[in-house]
Amino acid sequence: MSNQDNQSTLVKADFDAVIVGAGFGGMYMTHKLRNQQGLRVQCYDNGSDVGGTWYWNRYPGALSDTESFVYCLSFDKQLLEDWTWKNRYVTQPEIFEYLNHFADRFDIRKSYQFNTKVTKAVFNESTNLWDVETDKGDKVTAQHLITGLGLLSATNVPKFDKQEAFKGEVYHTGNWPRQGVDFSGKRVGVIGTGSTGIQVITALAPKVKHLTVFQRSPQYSVPVRNHPLTEEASKKVKANYDAMWKQVFQSNVAFGFEESTVPAAGLSEEETNKVFEAA
């Protein structure tokens, strides 16, 4: 396609980009494309506000799996300096507070249409544009389609025999009521012991009358060792942010710690345990 043809296509498009999702990825792309590159963007999210995963996952005990000093957006040095995390690992309310702060600071919401689900997105080869439709009847075109849905946008609700016979309350951690749930004095069953299940179990156990855990496959877990961050610790993190982010970007998993370079294959159990204990 010639530059002239490409320019013609851009003029015909309703937007330069359509962005789906209002979590970390979607909101950052909104800022990057609109505020930093001056593009015309239209954003959609099924929730009523920003937050993405952390808008829906409000269950008791919800916690990040990454230490707070790297569970944030790294592009703006002043944002890093201005924001102070309260805990070593970030709880859902604190993450939600941070994402709202980011949205306010960079006026992210004005590009979003909330309570709206994208139902169709087809690349039109005759126009070289994306044709996008929503459940609210919107039909727009864009040169670029960017999905920021992540891995946790769809809830998994398995079917159990005689499930309809259960007359109690049923909740899913990935679609938790915004007003919360009072479990005081109730008999509660939790199905699943992955990261989310473990968080829910430890948070609910002291509050409920009786707790039953249904587990298919045992999981290996370790104490989270979460704790409030002191002012001294926060100052130390901020003073070393450049070096910390350099390590993150050069690492394999980007969790903010030095990974082992010792291959597990061929090691004895004793040698393997030494590596685990050192971490």
N, C-alpha and C positions, 0 to 999 in steps of 0.2 A: 504494500500500500504506500502511495506517495505521501509526503508530508502534507500536501494540499488536501488529499482525500482524508487524512487523519484529522486535520484541523476541522474539516467539514463535519466529521462524525462527532467531534467533541462539542460543536455548537448545537447539534441536534439532541444530544443527551440532556435529560432533565438534570442529572447530577454527574459530577466527575466520579463519585464513588458512593456506593451504598454499603453501610457497615451494619452487621447484624450482631447484637450482643452488647451489653453495657457493663462488662466486667473489666478486669485489668487490661486485657488485650484490646477490646472494642473501644474503651475510653481513650487509651493511649493513641490508637490509630486516628480517632476523631481529632485529638489535639495535634497530632503530627501532620495530618493532611490539611485540616482546616486552618489551624492557627499558625503553623510553621511553613506550610507550602501554599496556602491561599486557595485551596481547592474547594469546590462546592460539594458538600457531603450531606447525605440523608441517612440517619441512623434509626434502627428499630430495636426494641426489646420487649419481650413478653411480660416483664415485670412492670410495676408501677413506678419504679425509680431505678437509679443506678445500683450496681453492686454485683451483678452477675451471679456466680456461684454463692457468694456471701449474702445475696439478697434472699435466696431460697433456702440455703442451709443455715437455719437459725436454731437448730436442735440444741438441747442442753449439752454442754461440753464441747461444742464445735471449736476446733483449734487448728491453726496452720501446722504443716509438717516441716516448716522452715523457720530458722531463727529470724526474729523480727527485723534485724538490721539489713537483711537482704530480701525480706518479703515486702518489697516496695518498688516504686518506679525510680530508676537510677539516672534518668536523662537530665534532671534539673538539680544542680548542686544546692541552690537556695532552698528548694523543697526539702531536700535531705537535711539541711541545717535547721530548718524551721520546725520540722515534725519530730516529736520525741515519743518513742514507743514506751509503753508502761511495763511490758512483760518480755521475758526472753522469747517465748513462743506466743504468737498473737492469737487472742480469742476472737470469735466472730464479731462481737460488738465493737471491738477496737479496730478490726479490719474494715468494717462497715463505716465506722467514723472516719477512717483515713480516706476511703474511696469517696465519701461525700465531701470531704475537705478538698480532695483533688478536683472533683467535679465543680465545686464552687469557685475554686481558685482560677480555673481555666475556662469557666463558663461552658461546660460540656453539655449540660442539659438542653440548651437551646437547639442543638442539632438532632435531638432524639424525639421520636414518637413512641411513647411508652404504651403498655397494655396492648401491644400489637405484635402479632406473630407473622413472620414471612412464610408464606405457604407455597410459593413457587418462584424459582429463579432459573431462567433459561437463557443461554447465550445465543443471540440471534446472529447467525452468520451473514445475513444479508445487510445488517446495519453495523456489525461488529460491536454491538452493545448488549448489555445484560437487560433482559426484561424481567422485572421483579414485581410480584404481587403479594398482598397481605390479606389477612382475614378481616381487615376493616374496609376492603374494597379499593385500596390504593393500587395504582398501576404506574410504575415509574421506570425510567431507563437510566443506565449508568455505564460508563466505560469500564469501571472496576467494581467488582463485588468482593467484599472482605468479610469473612465469617469469623467472629470472635466467640464462638459457642463453647469452646473448650471441650473437656472430656466429661463434664458432670451435668450437662444441661437436660438430659432425659432421665426420668426416674424409672427404675426397674421394679415392677410390682408383679412378682410371681404368683401364679394361681395355685391355691391349695385346695385339696379335696374338702368339700363341705364348708368352704370359706364363707358362703352366704349365711350359714347357720350361726356365725359369731355375731352376737348382739352388742358387743362392747365398742369402744372408740378405737379407730384405726388411724395411725399417722405414719407418714413416710418422711425420713430425715431430709430428703431432697426437695420436699415441698411442705415445709413446716409452717404452721399458722403464725402469722405475724404477731398476733396478740399473745402467743405463748400458750402453754398448757399446764394446768395445775395437777400434778400427780400425787399430791399429798393423800395418804391413807388408801391408795389404790393398789390393786394387784396388777402388775405390769409384766408383759412378756416382750422380750427383745429378740428379733430374729436376725442373726448375722453377727460375726465377731471380727470384721475387718477393722480398719482404722476408725471408721464412723461408729461402728457397733461398740467398740471398746470405749470410745469417748462418751457415748450415751450411757452405757452401763455404769461407768464410774461416777458420772454426774447424777444419775437417778437413784442409785443404790441407797444413799443415805436418806432419801426423801420419801420413798414409796413404802407401802405396807408390806408388800412381798414382790420380789423380782425373780422371774424365771428367764434364763438365757437359753435360746435354741441355737446350737452350733453344729454345722456340718463338718467344717474343716478347721482344725486347730491352727491358730496363728501365732507366730513368734513375735513377742512384744517386749519392750523394755520400758522402764520408768521414764516419763517425759522430763522430769526434773525442771519443771517450769517454775519461775520465780519472778517477782517484780525486779525491774532494772533500777539500780541506784543512779543518782545524778552523775556520780563519778564514772560509772560504766557507760552511760550515754555519751558523756563528753569524750571518752576514750574512743568510742566507735566513730563519732563524727570526725575526730582528729585523724582517723586512719581510713576514712572512707575510700580514698583513691586507691590505696593498696588492696583493700578488701574487694572492691569491684573488679580490679585487675585479676585477682585470684579467681573470682567467680566466673568471669568471662573466659578464663583459660582452663577451667576445670571441666571434668566430664559430666558432672551432674548438677552444677550450679547451685549447691546448697550452702555454700559459704564455709566449708571446712575442707581440710586437706585429705584427699582420698588416698587409700592405700594403693601402692604400686606393686604390691606383692601378689602374683597370681595364686588363686586358691588351689588350682589343679596341682596335684603332686605333693601338697603339704600334708604333714601329719596332723592329727587332731590337736595335738599340743601346740604346734606352730600356728595352726589356724586360730585357736583360742587366744593366743597372744596378740594376734592382729585385731581380733574383735575387742578384747579387753582394752587395748591401747586406744581404741576409738570411743 
